[in-house]
Amino acid sequence: MIGIIAVTWLYFKKLNASTLSSEQIFKVLPADASIVFEYKNEAYFYDIFKDFTLFSDVLGKENLSHLSALKQVFVDDQNTEGIFNQSDIFFSVHPTKASEAALLVVAPLNLESHNSEELLVVLKKKYQLRQNPDAKNAIYQLAFSNKTYFNFFIHNNLLVGSFDENLTKKSLAQANSNNDKATFNADFNTQRNKNSVANLYVNFVNLRNFANHFSSRKNPYETYFLKSIDATASLNINYQKNALMFSGITSPNLNAKTYFNLFLNQKPGATTLAKHLPYDAANYALYYVSDYGSFKNDLQNLLASRKEDKDLKAQIQRISTNHAINLDKEVTAIWGKEFGVFQLASGDNIGIVKSTNMNRLSFVLSTISTEAGGDIRHFDDSFMMYNYFGDPFKQFRRPYYTTIENHLVVANSSNALRRFVENYRAQKLLGLTDKNIDFQQYLSNQGNIFYFIHNSNSKAIIRSFLSKSSYKSFRSDNFKWNEIYGLAIQFSADKDRFFTNFYMNETPDTEELLPKIDSAALAY
């Protein structure tokens, strides 16, 4: 009986310690944390990823060398490995100086058979270790031969540090603030997370601010879609040799009135729009709704919360009166379940909407538009598309449009529409290229929201988005972003949350692609 009680007590003590550590870890992260990566500090993790190059491509050689150096000091040394053995290690990404960022490392200490003083004694014997004069808030500096310093402190059985001194001080201030407000609304103690060799946590609100930190423009269009996502994600890694694959749960702020939350009330479905995009598409945001009528009602409520509904309703009423047509009644019944926007390598933005009755829609729209040459027409009034589809279409104030098969296609430039039609008719489509076929085989076409960035097609857009110093760093030998083919993230509604897939891969070698005889691949 005593033995059973003892074993039970030890089990729950360890379980509670694990839970406490996880809670503590997220409390010491400064509030601007956007991404946190967690991995198991065990031999099999390092064995699996020893030849994995994407970490270096994304984080940069310098950051990876820093992490490798810390591993040698704290993990590989037999005098200290017991303190960190079999504990998960976390690192988060934070904006620092203008157009710069740094990593913050957090490692739980195993102090059952050791103490933090032992760790400091070992470090002082082997390395140059300095301490600031504030004994109450001690920050230590571990010197490396390349004249860099790892700044760290120990707080509640956690070692927290960074090669950026100011970030370390910021974390110490956060740890001492007793602020219980979590930066991440994620259940990081789920069984899935515990069983996974690595996890990724994302704060989408901070992610947009983090991305904009590297831009020379205020509120750039390229991160506009992140503006509507008030949510945090907890994702588990799925190993693949040349790709980063994560899946898990995104938990939105249910009290937030956002465009993103509108899709919680829609069932996931298959999207077909990606098959119609031209080969020079740089990025896209595609959406699926199972019930357009309920989506339209939810959208109107969102617009009302923004105090935009009255002007838009008056606009639709004016269009109906001026053209003797009940626009709401006519178009609401024939909008399809799919719509979205995409950006070309040239920077032109195009919107696309599927219709259930293209002949009827073409007739209705012809009564409220003017001919602009060939099959292209120009809407006579503004913001019609925004009224029916919301945020992605706000950029198309009074667009040109054309129809192709059962799709309505809009753009602010008639030339962009003509190029789209030419590429479509010539079947110069992104989805028919070898590399995209390889990329898409790992993605599901089922969901509600689909984002994608094609790295090569986005070169000019990335250059325009980034500040001069950021672009110089982006193009340096420190990073190998040019070896990445693309990045995709998908959201599928599941009651009050989204099941989420994230995928990023390196450009595959020609010999790794599907044989051309077995695919519809075209060479461009």
Number of C-alpha atoms within 10 A of each C-alpha: 5 7 8 9 10 10 11 12 12 12 12 11 12 12 12 12 12 17 14 13 20 17 16 19 24 22 22 25 30 22 17 18 25 25 21 22 16 22 19 20 20 16 10 11 13 13 10 13 14 9 10 16 14 22 16 17 19 16 17 19 16 12 17 16 12 17 17 12 15 15 14 11 18 19 20 15 12 10 14 18 17 19 23 20 18 16 18 21 20 24 24 23 21 23 20 16 10 12 20 14 15 20 25 23 24 25 23 25 25 18 14 8 7 13 13 16 9 14 16 13 11 13 17 13 9 9 12 13 18 14 14 11 10 8 8 7 15 15 22 19 21 20 15 14 7 6 6 13 20 19 24 26 20 19 19 12 16 19 18 25 26 25 21 18 17 14 22 24 19 14 23 23 15 17 21 12 11 10 10 13 10 13 19 24 18 20 15 20 14 10 9 14 20 15 11 15 20 22 24 22 24 23 24 23 18 22 22 20 17 22 18 21 21 20 23 16 13 9 13 14 10 17 15 13 15 17 17 18 21 21 24 25 25 27 27 23 19 15 14 12 13 16 22 18 20 20 20 21 22 27 21 22 16 13 8 13 17 20 19 20 24 19 27 21 17 21 17 22 19 16 21 14 18 19 11 18 25 23 21 19 26 27 25 22 21 24 26 26 26 18 13 20 14 14 20 18 13 17 22 21 16 19 21 13 12 10 11 14 17 11 10 20 15 11 17 19 16 14 20 16 12 11 14 11 15 14 19 13 9 14 17 13 14 16 22 21 21 22 25 23 21 23 22 22 18 15 17 16 23 27 25 23 22 22 23 14 15 19 12 14 20 16 10 17 18 15 16 19 17 14 13 14 9 8 13 18 21 23 21 16 15 17 19 23 20 18 21 20 20 17 18 20 24 15 17 20 16 19 24 25 26 21 22 13 9 16 23 19 23 28 24 19 16 19 13 19 24 16 12 23 18 13 17 16 11 10 16 20 22 22 22 20 19 21 22 19 17 17 23 13 9 11 15 12 16 17 26 26 23 22 19 21 20 21 19 19 21 21 15 13 18 16 16 17 22 21 19 15 14 19 17 12 15 19 13 12 12 17 19 20 21 15 15 20 20 24 19 21 19 24 25 24 23 17 12 14 20 25 19 21 23 20 20 20 20 21 21 17 8 10 7 10 16 14 12 12 7 7 13 12 19 15 9 7
